[in-house]
Amino acid sequence: MFQKTLAFRIFFTVSAILIGCFVFLPLLWLINTALKPSDQTFSLYFFFGPLTLDNIISIITDRTIMTYLKNSLIVSFLSSFFATLVSAFAGYSFSKFRYKGRKLIMGAFMMSQAFPQAILLLSIYLMMQKLGLLGSYWSLLISYVVFTLPVGTWTLKGYFDALPDSLIESAKIDGAGNLKIMRKIIFPMAVPGMISIAIYGFVWSWNDLLYSMTLVTDPSRRTLAPGLVMTYLGEASTNWAAMMSASIVAAIPVTIIFVFLQRYFIAGLTSGAVKE
Amino acid sequence: MAKIRNNGKLTDGQVGFLLVVPGIAVFIAVILYPFISAILMSFTDRTLLSPSSNGVGFANYRKIFSDPYFLKTVWTTIVFVIFSTLIPFTLGLIWAIVLNQGFRGSEFLRGVTLVNWIIPGTAIGFLWSWIFNGQYGILNGLLISLGIIDSNISFLGQTSTALPCVIIARSWQMLPWYMAFLLGGLQSVPMDRIEAARIDGANNLQVFRYIVIPGMRQIFFLVLILGAIGNLQHFDIPWTMTQGGPARATTTLSLEVYRTAFQNWKLGQAATVGTIWAILLAAFSFVYLKQVKESE
């Protein structure tokens, strides 16, 4: 795209070094702090010096934090599953069916990410309190589905749009019902899109702090993000080595998913807004 | 769903509508109903302490607009949104141009960059609190050993530096997101147009100015609007780093709503702040929707 003139080479090198440092050094510093023995936390050496896994081990043997982790896994898996299913139904509906109000519903779904989340939380909190759901995962599961819905519906609609109507027509002539068509023909074709959406939903709920901090009042059901905030922010003297180790533990599940499913991940990230 | 299977007489339109019913149900439960009821709540003195409340008309609104802190919160939000959108956008664009050169390892770097974006905001808040720490933070350590400062600076403890620090942390988190979009955009710029311009003697800057930028105008617009909406909503990083302090220097509207409602228990007042904020957001969203419609 650009000719490798001297000016471009200088621009390239300077930007690569400066932005590269900004992007990568902080994360390395996090890992570095977590790996230092706790009496060395305040010394400034960068990996070259005594290193240990003790901090990380003490996090993964911490019962409370592991309970938070387990809760996060349950909530994220379930909400990601529900969100993908609901988005797939809606995406298929928007793509292949025509009915009154379709455009209006599409617009409403599209907008749902733009409603200020903190204000919705006020009434959701009261509603969940009234329903007695504040001590359960349900309040989070229901809330998280909605935040995947716009991206999910749009992405999957794109996949379904690419399927020729004749495919559905001929299946109908062969006597297949709507459910069978969806299960055997439509959904299998959209598997890559569904994986993207499932990942998106998983990461969204894994990382959420605001809703999980407010809607889960039962400590035994608390998820990881609010759990860590409540564990470490109230402390008088901050244990930085433990905080960095806990951050690594919190980042591992999403990072693993990302490493193995990077292709789907990037598709899911960009498909929400960019349409081919 | 059993209804669809058993009754072959449902029209296609009815089937289509049934399919979106689950989506509509959660939309009403988590978006529409809470939104309307929050707006109604903003005209009451509802608190978290008692389930009863009285209508107070516009009293909450009058109170908020005469509160000097509220205007400061709006201003902090605007500053936060503008810088947390433009900084990572610019750096993300440059980073995308660098990675788009396709050198050895550029694919790998692109992947590693995205890790910053997927790890929890809580972890990012912890990390940057540690970097900016006033006593033992690495930034103070670096600046002192380079001789730039003489004594430690309490970056997150003083009002003049807290907001910039939070903006830097947020920019660090979002840079990969912009990079991913913009890299996609760069790759969709038509190469034949660039080659044609080269034949006409265009240099790098001219190619960038007259072909790349116009070719990516739509995607620039989309990421900026989506990024700004995301920043208007943002909560995790300022909350983890400073809880909105010191002296409210990093309190944005989302933190203000949370604090008023769940720390001071004043739901009615929180709903008022939220409603005003929603109007701000709606302006952005409207522009976004219009753009999406045009691109259809």
Interface residues (C-beta under 8 A of the other chain):
Chain A: M1 F2 Q3 T5 A7 F8 F12 S15 A16 I19 G20 F22 V23 F24 P26 L27 W29 L30 T33 T41 F42 L44 L85 V86 S87 F89 A90 Y92 S93 F94 K96 F97 R98 Y99 K100 G101 R102 I105 G107 A108 F109 M110 M111 S112 Q113 A114 F115 P116 Q117 A118 I119 L120 L121 L122 S123 I124 Y125 L126 M127 I142 S143 V145 V146 L149 T153 G177 N178 L179 V203 W206 N207 L209 L210 T214 L224 A225 L228 V229 Y232 L233 W240 M243 M244 A246 S247 I248 A250 A251 V254 T255 F258 V259 Q262 F265 I266 L269 T270 A273 V274 K275
Chain B: M1 I4 R5 G8 D12 G13 Q14 V15 G16 F17 L19 V20 P22 G23 I24 V26 F27 A29 V30 I31 L32 Y33 P34 F35 S37 A38 M41 L91 I94 W95 I97 V98 N100 Q101 L109 G111 V112 T113 L114 V115 N116 I118 I119 P120 G121 T122 A123 F126 L127 W128 W130 I131 N133 Y136 I138 G141 S145 W172 L175 P176 W177 A180 F181 G184 G185 L186 V189 M191 I194 R198 N203 N204 V207 F208 V212 I219 L222 V223 L226 I229 L232 Q233 F235 D236 W239 T240 Q243 L253 S254 V257 Y258 A261 F262 L267 A270 A271 G274 T275 W277 A278 L281 A282 F284 S285 Y288 L289 V292 S295 E296
